[in-house]
Amino acid sequence: MKRIEILILCVMLAVTTTAGVKADGKSEGEWTTIRNGQVWLTAEGDTVQAHAPGFVLVDGVWYMCGEDRANTWRPDVNLYSSRDLVNWKFEKKIIENGVTTKELGRSRMIERPKLLYNPKTGKYVVWCHYESRNYGASEAACFESDKVNGEYKYVWSGRPLGVKSRDCNVFQDKEGTAYFISTTEENQHLGLFRLSEDYHEAVEHTEIFSHQRREAPAIVRLGDTYFMFSSACTGWDPNQCKLSYSNDLRQGWTPLENIGNNIAFDTQAAAILEVRGTKTTTYLYVGDRWQDPGLPDTKTIIFPIEFEGEKCKFEYHERFDINFTTGEWRETPTDGLFVDKSGWKVVESSGEAEGRGAGRNVIDGDKTTAWFSRQGEEGEALHFIQIDVGRKQKIRGLLLTPNLQAGGRGLVRDYEFLVSADGKEWTVASSGRWMPYYTEVDFEAQECRYFKLVCKRSRFVSVAEIDVMKE
Ligand code: GAL
């Protein structure tokens, strides 16, 4: 990304809050817009590198630690802070290759660092996956600091209670008891490890989800019910998120149930955050969109989830608003953001002209219908759709809503987005080898009446909606 684009993005991120004042003059706090799929930047314009993140909330400030994948295979652990999950300040590297321990960056690397605050000792603890390059070590490690952004010192590493342990998370119960949860014995089971009072070591092991090959566990407690989100083990590729619940962490977990689409909206679970406010609590799912497209380009995705009884509404939000005072969330008001689609027409498109996969499905405002375009018999792998928006407009961005039912199939990656005033002469407004999943793509404002999306290098393309952003 060019420097100037980074600066524009920073300014855009910085202005996404709007104040709300009640009739009696009392402030109801501000609405913060969280936009998904974008690169997160600090005020200095540096990319936020904190993948598979762990969080603690300290006096209204979210501290997030995570893998620094800037150098891909030797992740240090970075710590950032934010009051609104949008504007992030780089605090420091809390765990550093070759510095925090000698073997780090050589025979060991850290994945999934997770933060805990221990109310008994007043210390901050990081538990993580502590691994060798071929994932054979299957160890965990623990680090501790007096302050959240202080000096994290090595406490321990090894197989917890002798059990081979990989992908992991932590969970702190209401009473302050903390657990390390990890994928055990060559990815077969999940192990629930109760930690000692000082959180330094595992003192009890319970095997849960035996032989179900789950990883990336994330637990949240509502009342007396624990909900666990987890994924299958498919490396960096996304897969179906599943949910289970129980009234007892050690037993009674319900059979795993699919939630969201079969690629968890291109994410893998990292954490569930609770935004407690004066009116309500909003639960936020935090997931990693790994390799988007490279490992250092991994994005952090956040969207609200809702629980009704034992069910969880797990729907992707390309953007949403959150109010950190009241705890409420809402759909971001989009009036004036997108060009109105009522006068649009499909001029021509590849693929199906009529029926279930017709091109007009991308302009009908209905996310459950989609345009399909398959590679032709002659083998041409060019998919296109041309739209007439009815009159000249200035546009500055594009949003493709993927066919959510198709999951990872039919995604547009290699694309060109062209604009034209007369439908004859075309200018490329945006192009690239990697269209990010369900994410606004911004470009220099262009005046046009027609636009065309061209997709290459794909046997099958399926798009639910195309929207363009007004200048
Ligand atoms: C994933 C896991 C990541 C990392 C990756 C390596 O399944 O969730 O934390 O270990 O595999 O391929």
Residues whose N, C-alpha, C, O or C-beta is under 5 A from the ligand:
A	BS01	GAL	E111 D167 A216 T234 G235 W236
